[in-house]
């Protein structure tokens, strides 16, 4: 049977980066750090072999961190990161991300409007 991959999960470390979109009481249940170790039992419980993690902030630094997590994990099949698509130097940013740790798992970019 082929390995099942979930297409969308978020991981974040609130000690490293605030998540400004988490404002208000609605976010209380998720206003904490989420790591690959938090995700693993849920993947296991549902027979998911790996996941694609998706950026949660508009930050190239976060993208680098997610790629580094992917580099050290067989459970992260891909990363949808963030880069400023309006930046004339976006090509260089993408080349740097692709050349760094986990860069082979950069699956795409997400740039919120």
C-alpha positions as CSV (number, residue, x, y, z in Angstrom):
1,X,0.0,0.0,0.0
2,X,1.4,3.5,-0.8
3,X,2.3,5.8,2.0
4,X,-0.5,8.2,2.9
5,X,0.5,11.9,3.1
6,X,-1.6,14.6,4.6
7,X,-1.4,17.9,2.7
8,X,-1.6,20.5,5.4
9,X,-0.3,20.9,8.9
10,X,1.1,23.8,10.9
11,X,3.9,23.7,13.4
12,X,5.0,26.8,15.4
13,X,7.2,27.6,18.4
14,X,5.8,30.6,20.3
15,X,9.1,31.0,22.1
16,X,10.7,31.7,18.7
17,X,8.0,33.7,17.0
18,X,4.7,35.2,17.9
19,X,1.7,34.4,15.7
20,X,-0.1,37.8,15.4
21,X,-3.2,36.2,13.8
22,X,-3.8,34.3,17.1
23,X,-5.6,37.3,18.7
24,X,-8.7,36.9,20.7
25,X,-10.3,34.2,22.9
26,X,-11.1,31.9,19.9
27,X,-7.3,31.0,19.7
28,X,-6.9,29.9,23.3
29,X,-7.1,26.1,22.4
30,X,-4.2,26.5,19.9
31,X,-2.1,29.3,21.5
32,X,0.8,27.1,22.4
33,X,3.8,25.6,20.7
34,X,3.2,22.7,18.2
35,X,6.2,20.5,17.3
36,X,6.6,17.4,15.2
37,X,6.4,15.4,18.4
38,X,2.9,16.8,19.1
39,X,1.9,15.9,15.6
40,X,3.3,12.3,15.4
41,X,0.7,10.5,17.5
42,X,-2.1,12.0,15.5
43,X,-0.5,10.9,12.2
44,X,0.0,7.4,13.7
45,X,-3.6,7.2,14.9
46,X,-4.9,7.9,11.4
47,X,-2.4,5.8,9.4
48,X,-0.7,8.9,7.9
49,X,2.9,8.3,7.0
50,X,4.0,11.9,6.4
51,X,2.7,15.4,6.1
52,X,3.3,18.7,4.3
53,X,3.8,21.5,6.8
54,X,2.6,25.0,5.9
55,X,3.9,28.3,7.0
56,X,1.9,30.1,9.7
57,X,3.6,33.5,9.5
58,X,4.9,35.7,6.7
59,X,8.6,35.0,7.5
60,X,11.4,33.6,5.5
61,X,13.1,32.7,8.8
62,X,10.1,30.5,9.7
63,X,10.4,28.8,6.2
64,X,14.1,28.1,7.0
65,X,13.1,26.6,10.3
66,X,10.4,24.4,8.8
67,X,12.8,23.2,6.1
68,X,15.4,22.3,8.9
69,X,12.7,20.4,10.7
70,X,11.9,18.5,7.4
71,X,15.6,17.8,6.9
72,X,15.6,15.9,10.3
73,X,12.3,14.1,9.9
74,X,11.0,11.4,7.6
75,X,7.5,12.4,8.7
76,X,7.7,15.8,6.9
77,X,7.4,15.1,3.1
78,X,7.3,18.8,2.1
79,X,7.1,22.4,3.2
80,X,5.0,25.2,1.8
81,X,6.9,28.2,3.0
82,X,6.7,32.0,2.6
83,X,8.7,34.4,0.6
84,X,7.9,38.0,-0.5
85,X,6.7,37.4,-4.1
86,X,6.8,41.1,-4.7
87,X,10.5,41.3,-3.9
88,X,12.7,41.6,-7.1
89,X,15.2,39.4,-5.4
90,X,12.7,36.5,-4.7
91,X,14.7,34.3,-7.1
92,X,17.8,34.6,-4.9
93,X,15.7,33.9,-1.8
94,X,14.3,30.7,-3.3
95,X,17.7,29.6,-4.5
96,X,19.1,30.1,-0.9
97,X,16.2,28.2,0.6
98,X,16.6,25.3,-1.9
99,X,20.3,25.1,-1.2
100,X,19.9,25.0,2.6
101,X,19.0,22.2,5.0
102,X,15.8,20.6,3.9
103,X,15.7,22.7,0.7
104,X,14.8,19.6,-1.4
105,X,11.5,19.5,0.5
106,X,10.4,23.0,-0.5
107,X,7.1,22.2,-2.2
108,X,5.7,25.6,-2.7
109,X,5.1,29.1,-1.4
110,X,2.0,30.7,0.2
111,X,1.7,34.5,0.2
112,X,-1.4,35.8,1.8
113,X,-3.1,38.8,0.3
